[in-house]
Amino acid sequence: MTSSVKPDRSGQQAVGASTESFPLYGLLALSAAIFISMATEFLPGGLIPQIAADLDRSAGEVGNLITVFALTVILTAAPVAVLTRRVPRKALILIAFALIGVGNIATVLAPSFELLLASRVLGALAHGAFWSVVAAYPAHLVRPTQLAKATALTAAGGSVAGVVGIPLGNALGQAFGWRVSFGVLAALVVLTGLLMAWKLPSVAVRSSLKHSPKKPPGARRDASLPAILIVCLLIILVVGAQNSFGTFNVVWLLDVVHVAPAAVPVMLFLGGVASAVGVALTGVLYNKFPIRLFLGSLAVLVGLLGSLPAVSGSEPAVWVLSGLLGAVFGGVPVMLQTRMMISASPRMRNVAAALQTTAINVGIGGGAFMGGVVIDRISLDVLPFGAAICMFVALAAAGIWEIYIRRRRNDGPPKEKVVNHGVYG
C-alpha cells in the first residue's frame, strides 16, 4: 500500500492521513498487536487462583501484578514518550512490542513472586511506549470520517483479548499451569511482530518547525486541552470501575457464585464475544448517536453492576448479566478513544495519546487496588457494588460536562459556537 505524505497543522509529517484507500491489513496487524499487549496486561486477573496457589500468595496480593504493571506505565509513559519522540513511529512500535515479548518470557521464568513483579515492570515499560504511539496511529492513517471505523477495528484487538486471550489463558492455566499461558503470548509476539513489519504502513512524525514562520503555541494554549483532560478523567473513572470488579471477576465467580472451574473459561469467552459485538455496534452507531450512546451505555453499566450481587445466587442470571456487561462495556473504550482523537487538535494528538495511556493505567491500577481493598476489608460479595458506584460518578461527570458544553455553545461568541471540543459529540 502506498501513502501520501503531507504536513499537518502542527508542522509535523503524517503519512497516510489523506490517502484514499483504507489501510485494512495494516490496521488488522495493529489490532493483533493490541490483542497481545492487552492480554499481557490483564492475563494475571484470569490466573489469580493458579498464581496464588503456586507462589503461596493471597488473591489481593496477586492482583497487585496488575496494579504494579499499571503504576509503572503511569510513571514512565510520558518520559518514555519524550525520550523516543524522534524515533520513527513504526520502528518504536516494533521495538516496544518486542520488549513486551521479553517481559512475557521473563514472567514464564520468574522463580519467585518478587521476580514475577520485576518481570511485570519490564513488560509495563514496553507497554507504555507501545501505547504512546499506537493510540494515535490510526488517526495518521485515515481521513477524519474514517476514524471511528479505524479505531473500532484496532480496538477490536482488545476485545478479542477478552474473547480469546483471557479465557484461553485461564483454560491453559488450569490444564498446564499459568506459566504456559504467558509462554503462548511470547510466541505470538514473534508472529505478530513479523506481520506488523510487513503490513503496517510507516508513519514518520518529525519536527519541521523550520518550515513554519512561528513556533506553534504551547499545549497550555491549545483550545482542545480542556476536552482532552475531561476525557482523561472519564477514562480513569470508567476503566477504574470496570477493573475494580473485572480484575477479581474470576475469584468472584468461583467463591461467590460457585461456578465450576471448568465453566469459567466458557463464561469469559461468552463475555468476550459479547464485548466484540459491542465494539462492532459502536463502530456503526457512534457517529450517528455519540452523546446518547455514551451516556446510555454508562447508565446501563451502573444498573448491571449494581444488580450482580442481587442475582449471585442464580448462576443462569449471572451468565446473562455477565454477557450484557461485556456487550455494553465493549464499546465504551472505543467511544472514549475516538472522542479523544476527535477532540484533540492535530498538533496535540501525540500528547493526547500519551495522556490517554496514563489515564487508562491510572484506572487499571486504581481499580485493581480498590477492588483488592474491598475484598480484604469489606467483602468479596459486594465487590460489584463498588464498581457500580464508581461508574455512576463517571456518568454524573459526563452529564455535567455535556451541560457545560451546551451552555457554552449557546452563550459563547459566534466563533466559539462553531468549535466544539466536547467530550463525546
C-alpha positions as CSV (number, residue, x, y, z in Angstrom):
1,M,0.0,0.0,0.0
2,T,1.3,3.4,-0.8
3,S,0.5,6.5,1.2
4,S,0.9,10.2,0.5
5,V,2.9,12.4,2.9
6,K,1.7,15.9,3.8
7,P,2.3,18.2,6.8
8,D,-0.5,18.6,9.3
9,R,-1.4,21.8,11.1
10,S,1.3,21.2,13.7
11,G,4.1,21.3,11.2
12,Q,4.7,17.6,11.6
13,Q,4.8,15.0,8.9
14,A,2.0,12.5,8.9
15,V,1.8,9.6,6.4
16,G,-1.5,8.3,5.1
17,A,-3.9,10.7,6.7
18,S,-5.1,11.8,3.2
19,T,-4.8,8.5,1.4
20,E,-7.9,7.4,-0.4
21,S,-7.6,3.7,0.4
22,F,-8.4,2.3,3.8
23,P,-5.3,0.5,5.3
24,L,-7.2,-2.6,6.3
25,Y,-4.3,-5.0,6.6
26,G,-2.1,-2.6,8.5
27,L,-4.9,-1.9,10.9
28,L,-5.5,-5.6,11.4
29,A,-1.8,-6.1,12.2
30,L,-2.0,-3.3,14.7
31,S,-5.2,-4.9,16.1
32,A,-3.4,-8.2,16.6
33,A,-0.6,-6.4,18.5
34,I,-3.1,-4.7,20.7
35,F,-4.6,-8.0,21.4
36,I,-1.3,-9.3,22.8
37,S,-0.5,-6.2,24.7
38,M,-3.9,-6.2,26.4
39,A,-3.8,-9.9,27.1
40,T,-0.4,-9.4,28.7
41,E,-1.7,-6.7,31.0
42,F,-4.9,-8.5,32.1
43,L,-4.0,-12.1,32.0
44,P,-3.0,-12.3,35.6
45,G,-6.6,-11.5,36.6
46,G,-7.8,-14.7,35.0
47,L,-5.0,-16.7,36.6
48,I,-5.2,-15.3,40.2
49,P,-6.2,-18.7,41.7
50,Q,-3.3,-20.6,40.0
51,I,-0.6,-18.0,40.7
52,A,-1.8,-17.6,44.3
53,A,-1.6,-21.3,44.9
54,D,1.8,-21.7,43.1
55,L,3.5,-18.8,44.9
56,D,1.6,-19.1,48.2
57,R,0.1,-15.6,48.0
58,S,-3.4,-14.2,48.6
59,A,-5.7,-13.1,45.8
60,G,-5.3,-9.5,46.8
61,E,-1.5,-9.8,46.5
62,V,-1.7,-11.4,43.1
63,G,-4.0,-8.7,42.0
64,N,-1.0,-6.3,42.6
65,L,0.6,-7.8,39.5
66,I,-1.9,-5.7,37.5
67,T,-1.6,-2.7,39.9
68,V,2.2,-2.7,39.6
69,F,2.0,-3.0,35.8
70,A,-0.4,-0.1,35.6
71,L,1.6,2.1,38.1
72,T,4.8,1.5,36.1
73,V,3.1,2.7,32.9
74,I,1.7,5.7,34.7
75,L,5.2,6.8,35.9
76,T,7.1,6.0,32.7
77,A,4.8,6.5,29.7
78,A,5.3,10.3,29.5
79,P,9.1,10.3,30.0
80,V,9.5,7.4,27.5
81,A,7.3,9.3,25.0
82,V,9.6,12.3,25.3
83,L,12.8,10.3,25.1
84,T,11.6,8.5,22.0
85,R,9.9,11.4,20.2
86,R,12.4,11.4,17.4
87,V,12.3,7.7,16.8
88,P,10.2,6.7,13.7
89,R,6.8,5.6,14.8
90,K,6.7,2.2,13.2
91,A,10.2,1.4,14.5
92,L,9.2,2.4,18.0
93,I,6.1,0.2,17.9
94,L,8.2,-2.8,16.7
95,I,10.9,-2.3,19.4
96,A,8.3,-1.8,22.2
97,F,6.3,-4.8,21.1
98,A,9.5,-7.0,21.1
99,L,10.2,-5.9,24.7
100,I,6.6,-6.9,25.6
101,G,7.6,-10.4,24.4
102,V,10.8,-10.3,26.5
103,G,8.7,-9.4,29.5
104,N,6.4,-12.4,28.9
105,I,9.4,-14.7,28.7
106,A,10.8,-13.2,32.0
107,T,7.3,-13.9,33.5
108,V,7.5,-17.5,32.5
109,L,10.9,-18.0,34.0
110,A,10.3,-16.0,37.3
111,P,11.1,-18.3,40.2
112,S,9.5,-16.1,42.9
113,F,6.7,-13.6,43.4
114,E,9.2,-10.7,43.7
115,L,10.9,-11.6,40.4
116,L,7.5,-12.0,38.8
117,L,6.7,-8.4,39.8
118,A,10.0,-7.3,38.3
119,S,9.1,-9.0,35.0
120,R,5.8,-7.2,35.0
121,V,7.7,-3.9,35.5
122,L,9.7,-4.7,32.4
123,G,6.6,-5.5,30.4
124,A,4.9,-2.3,31.6
125,L,7.8,-0.1,30.4
126,A,7.4,-1.6,26.9
127,H,3.6,-1.4,27.1
128,G,3.7,2.3,27.9
129,A,6.0,3.0,24.9
130,F,3.8,0.9,22.7
131,W,0.6,2.6,23.6
132,S,2.0,6.1,23.5
133,V,2.3,5.5,19.7
134,V,-0.5,3.1,18.9
135,A,-3.3,5.1,20.3
136,A,-2.8,7.9,17.8
137,Y,-1.6,5.7,14.9
138,P,-5.0,5.2,13.2
139,A,-5.5,9.0,13.1
140,H,-2.4,9.3,11.0
141,L,-3.6,6.6,8.5
142,V,-7.2,7.6,7.7
143,R,-9.4,10.5,7.0
144,P,-11.4,12.0,9.9
145,T,-14.6,10.4,8.5
146,Q,-13.0,7.0,8.8
147,L,-11.6,7.5,12.3
148,A,-14.4,5.8,14.2
149,K,-14.2,2.8,11.9
150,A,-10.4,2.6,12.1
151,T,-10.5,3.0,15.9
152,A,-13.1,0.3,16.3
153,L,-11.0,-2.0,14.1
154,T,-7.9,-1.6,16.2
155,A,-9.8,-1.6,19.4
156,A,-11.3,-5.0,18.4
157,G,-7.9,-6.4,19.3
158,G,-8.5,-5.5,22.9
159,S,-12.0,-7.1,22.7
160,V,-10.5,-10.3,21.1
161,A,-8.2,-10.4,24.1
162,G,-11.3,-10.7,26.2
163,V,-12.9,-13.1,23.7
164,V,-10.0,-15.5,23.3
165,G,-6.9,-14.3,25.2
166,I,-8.2,-14.2,28.8
167,P,-10.5,-17.3,28.5
168,L,-7.8,-19.3,26.7
169,G,-5.2,-18.2,29.2
170,N,-7.4,-19.3,32.0
171,A,-8.1,-22.7,30.4
172,L,-4.3,-23.2,29.7
173,G,-3.5,-22.2,33.3
174,Q,-5.9,-24.8,34.6
175,A,-4.7,-27.5,32.3
176,F,-0.9,-26.9,32.1
177,G,0.0,-24.2,34.7
178,W,-0.2,-20.4,34.5
179,R,3.3,-20.1,33.0
180,V,2.3,-21.8,29.8
181,S,-0.3,-19.0,29.2
182,F,2.5,-16.4,29.2
183,G,4.7,-18.6,27.1
184,V,2.0,-18.7,24.4
185,L,1.8,-14.9,24.4
186,A,5.6,-14.7,24.0
187,A,5.4,-16.9,20.9
188,L,2.5,-14.8,19.5
189,V,4.7,-11.7,19.9
190,V,7.1,-13.1,17.3
191,L,4.5,-13.9,14.7
192,T,2.6,-10.6,15.1
193,G,5.8,-8.6,15.1
194,L,6.7,-10.0,11.7
195,L,3.1,-9.3,10.5
196,M,3.4,-5.6,11.6
197,A,6.8,-5.3,10.0
198,W,5.3,-6.5,6.7
199,K,1.9,-4.8,6.6
200,L,1.8,-1.8,8.9
201,P,2.3,1.4,6.9
202,S,5.0,3.7,8.2
203,V,4.2,7.0,9.9
204,A,7.1,9.4,10.1
205,V,6.4,12.1,12.7
206,R,9.2,14.6,13.0
207,S,9.6,18.2,13.8
208,S,9.6,20.5,10.8
209,L,9.3,23.8,12.6
210,K,12.0,25.3,10.3
211,H,9.3,25.4,7.6
212,S,6.9,27.4,9.9
213,P,7.4,31.2,10.4
214,K,6.3,30.9,14.0
215,K,6.6,28.4,16.7
216,P,3.3,26.7,17.4
217,P,1.7,27.7,20.7
218,G,2.3,25.6,23.7
219,A,0.0,22.8,24.9
220,R,-1.4,25.1,27.6
221,R,-2.8,27.5,25.0
222,D,-4.3,24.8,22.8
223,A,-8.1,25.1,22.8
224,S,-8.6,21.3,22.8
225,L,-6.7,20.7,26.1
226,P,-9.7,21.1,28.4
227,A,-11.6,18.4,26.5
228,I,-8.6,16.2,26.5
229,L,-8.3,16.4,30.2
230,I,-12.0,15.7,30.7
231,V,-11.8,12.6,28.5
232,C,-8.8,11.5,30.7
233,L,-11.0,11.9,33.8
234,L,-13.8,9.9,32.3
235,I,-11.3,7.2,31.3
236,I,-10.0,7.0,34.8
237,L,-13.4,6.7,36.3
238,V,-14.8,4.2,33.7
239,V,-11.8,2.0,33.5
240,G,-11.3,2.1,37.3
241,A,-14.9,1.0,37.8
242,Q,-14.6,-1.9,35.3
243,N,-11.2,-3.1,36.7
244,S,-12.2,-2.9,40.3
245,F,-14.6,-5.8,39.5
246,G,-13.0,-7.2,36.4
247,T,-9.6,-7.9,38.0
248,F,-11.2,-10.2,40.5
249,N,-14.1,-11.4,38.3
250,V,-12.8,-15.0,38.3
251,V,-12.4,-15.0,42.1
252,W,-16.0,-13.7,42.5
253,L,-17.4,-16.3,40.1
254,L,-15.6,-19.1,41.9
255,D,-16.1,-18.1,45.6
256,V,-19.5,-16.1,45.5
257,V,-21.4,-17.6,42.6
258,H,-19.7,-21.0,43.0
259,V,-19.3,-21.5,39.3
260,A,-17.5,-24.8,38.4
261,P,-13.8,-24.0,37.5
262,A,-14.3,-25.7,34.1
263,A,-17.1,-23.3,33.3
264,V,-15.1,-20.2,34.0
265,P,-13.3,-20.1,30.6
266,V,-16.6,-20.6,28.8
267,M,-18.2,-17.7,30.7
268,L,-15.2,-15.5,30.0
269,F,-15.3,-16.5,26.3
270,L,-19.0,-15.7,26.0
271,G,-18.5,-12.3,27.8
272,G,-15.7,-11.6,25.3
273,V,-17.8,-12.5,22.3
274,A,-20.5,-10.1,23.6
275,S,-17.8,-7.4,24.0
276,A,-16.7,-7.9,20.4
277,V,-20.3,-7.4,19.3
278,G,-20.4,-4.2,21.4
279,V,-17.3,-2.9,19.6
280,A,-18.8,-3.7,16.2
281,L,-22.1,-2.0,17.0
282,T,-20.2,1.0,18.4
283,G,-18.2,1.4,15.2
284,V,-21.5,1.6,13.2
285,L,-23.6,3.7,15.6
286,Y,-21.2,6.1,17.3
287,N,-21.1,8.8,14.6
288,K,-24.9,8.8,14.5
289,F,-25.7,8.9,18.2
290,P,-22.5,9.9,20.1
291,I,-24.0,11.5,23.2
292,R,-26.9,9.2,23.7
293,L,-24.9,6.1,23.0
294,F,-22.2,7.0,25.5
295,L,-24.4,8.2,28.4
296,G,-26.8,5.4,27.8
297,S,-24.0,2.8,28.0
298,L,-22.8,4.2,31.3
299,A,-26.3,4.2,32.7
300,V,-26.8,0.6,31.7
301,L,-23.5,-0.4,33.2
302,V,-24.4,1.1,36.5
303,G,-27.6,-0.9,36.6
304,L,-25.9,-4.2,35.5
305,L,-23.1,-3.9,38.1
306,G,-25.5,-3.0,40.8
307,S,-27.6,-6.0,40.0
308,L,-24.9,-8.6,40.1
309,P,-24.8,-9.1,43.9
310,A,-28.6,-9.5,44.0
311,V,-28.5,-12.4,41.5
312,S,-25.3,-14.0,42.7
313,G,-27.4,-17.0,44.0
314,S,-28.6,-17.7,40.5
315,E,-25.9,-18.9,38.1
316,P,-28.0,-18.6,34.9
317,A,-28.8,-14.9,35.8
318,V,-25.1,-14.2,36.4
319,W,-24.3,-15.7,32.9
320,V,-26.9,-13.4,31.4
321,L,-25.7,-10.3,33.2
322,S,-22.1,-11.0,32.5
323,G,-22.8,-11.3,28.8
324,L,-24.7,-8.0,28.9
325,L,-21.8,-6.3,30.8
326,G,-19.4,-7.5,28.1
327,A,-21.6,-6.2,25.3
328,V,-22.2,-2.8,26.8
329,F,-18.7,-2.1,28.1
330,G,-17.0,-3.4,25.0
331,G,-17.9,-0.2,23.1
332,V,-17.2,2.3,25.8
333,P,-13.4,2.4,25.3
334,V,-13.9,2.8,21.6
335,M,-16.1,5.8,22.2
336,L,-13.6,7.4,24.6
337,Q,-10.6,6.8,22.3
338,T,-12.5,8.1,19.3
339,R,-13.6,11.2,21.2
340,M,-10.0,11.8,22.4
341,M,-8.7,11.8,18.8
342,I,-11.6,14.0,17.6
343,S,-11.3,16.4,20.5
344,A,-7.5,16.8,20.2
345,S,-6.2,19.2,17.6
346,P,-3.8,17.6,15.1
347,R,-0.7,19.1,16.9
348,M,-2.0,17.6,20.2
349,R,-2.7,14.1,19.1
350,N,0.6,12.6,20.3
351,V,0.2,14.4,23.7
352,A,-3.4,13.2,23.9
353,A,-2.3,9.7,23.2
354,A,0.3,9.8,26.0
355,L,-2.2,11.3,28.4
356,Q,-4.8,8.7,27.4
357,T,-2.3,5.9,28.1
358,T,-1.6,7.3,31.5
359,A,-5.3,7.8,32.3
360,I,-6.1,4.2,31.2
361,N,-3.5,2.8,33.5
362,V,-4.5,5.1,36.4
363,G,-7.9,3.5,36.0
364,I,-6.5,0.0,35.7
365,G,-4.1,0.2,38.7
366,G,-6.5,2.2,40.8
367,G,-9.4,-0.1,40.0
368,A,-7.4,-3.2,40.8
369,F,-6.2,-1.6,44.1
370,M,-9.7,-0.5,45.1
371,G,-11.0,-4.0,44.3
372,G,-8.4,-5.6,46.5
373,V,-9.2,-3.2,49.4
374,V,-12.9,-4.1,49.1
375,I,-12.1,-7.8,49.2
376,D,-9.7,-7.6,52.1
377,R,-11.6,-5.1,54.3
378,I,-15.2,-5.5,53.4
379,S,-16.4,-8.5,51.4
380,L,-15.9,-10.1,48.1
381,D,-19.7,-10.4,47.8
382,V,-20.2,-6.6,47.5
383,L,-17.4,-6.0,45.0
384,P,-19.8,-5.2,42.1
385,F,-21.5,-2.5,44.2
386,G,-18.2,-0.6,44.5
387,A,-17.8,-0.8,40.7
388,A,-21.4,0.5,40.2
389,I,-20.7,3.5,42.4
390,C,-17.6,4.5,40.5
391,M,-19.4,4.1,37.2
392,F,-22.2,6.3,38.5
393,V,-19.6,9.0,39.3
394,A,-18.4,8.7,35.7
395,L,-22.0,9.1,34.4
396,A,-22.5,12.2,36.5
397,A,-19.2,13.8,35.4
398,A,-20.1,13.1,31.7
399,G,-23.5,14.6,32.1
400,I,-22.2,17.7,33.9
401,W,-19.6,18.3,31.2
402,E,-22.2,17.9,28.4
403,I,-24.5,20.5,30.1
404,Y,-21.5,22.9,30.4
405,I,-20.6,22.4,26.7
406,R,-24.2,23.0,25.6
407,R,-24.4,26.2,27.6
408,R,-21.0,27.4,26.3
409,R,-22.1,26.7,22.8
410,N,-25.3,28.6,23.2
411,D,-24.0,31.5,25.2
412,G,-20.5,32.0,23.7
413,P,-19.4,34.3,20.8
414,P,-20.2,33.1,17.2
415,K,-16.7,31.7,16.7
416,E,-16.9,29.7,19.9
417,K,-20.2,28.2,18.9
418,V,-18.7,26.7,15.8
419,V,-15.9,24.9,17.5
420,N,-17.0,22.0,19.7
421,H,-14.4,20.4,21.9
422,G,-17.0,18.4,23.9
423,V,-16.2,15.0,25.2
424,Y,-18.4,12.9,23.0
425,G,-20.2,14.9,20.5
